[in-house]
Amino acid sequence: MSVKEQLHEVADSLPEGATYEDAMQAIYVRMKFAQGKQDIAEGRFLTVEEARAKLLKWRA
């Protein structure tokens, strides 16, 4: 799906009284989900155990 099609989809999903801020937030969230899915597909993620270990290290 092209960016233009995605923008139309976001616009169509917004309520009638939506603001520009609402639209920007919806676009931002959609973009971040897409980036996250791409990261997972390319193996750029931590398991829960790895994340816990990293947090414990930072706290020490």
N, C-alpha and C positions, 0 to 999 in steps of 0.2 A: 504494500500500500504506500503510495507516495505521501510526502509531507503535506502536500495540499489536501489530499483526501483525508488524512488524519486530522488536519485542522478543521475541515468541514465537519467531521464526525464529532470532534470536541465541541464545536459551536452548536451543533444540533442537540447535544446532550445537556447543554446548559439551560437552566430555567429562564423564563421570559425576562425576569428582572435582574439578570446577571450583570455584574460590572466587568470592566476591563481586568481588574484584579482577580476576579473569579476565573476569568478565561485564562489569564496567565498562570494562575495556580494549577488549573486543570492541565494545561500544556506541560508545565513543569513536572507534575506528578507522572504524567504519561511518559515523558522523556526519561525520567529517572527509572521507572519500571523497565523500559526498553533497555537502558544501559545495564541494569542489574541482570536482566535475562541474558544479555550478550556476555557479561562477565562470567556468569555461571556456565554458559556454553563454551567459553574459552578457558575454563578452569581457574578463574581468578576469584576464589572465595575461600573462606576458612570454615572448617567444621566447628561445631559447638565446643568441642574439646580444645581445639586450637585457639579459638577466641578466648575461652576461659583462661588458658595458660598465658596468653598474651596480656590479658587484663591483670592477672595476678602478678606478672612480672612488672607491669607499669606501676602497680600499687606498692611494690616493695621498695 
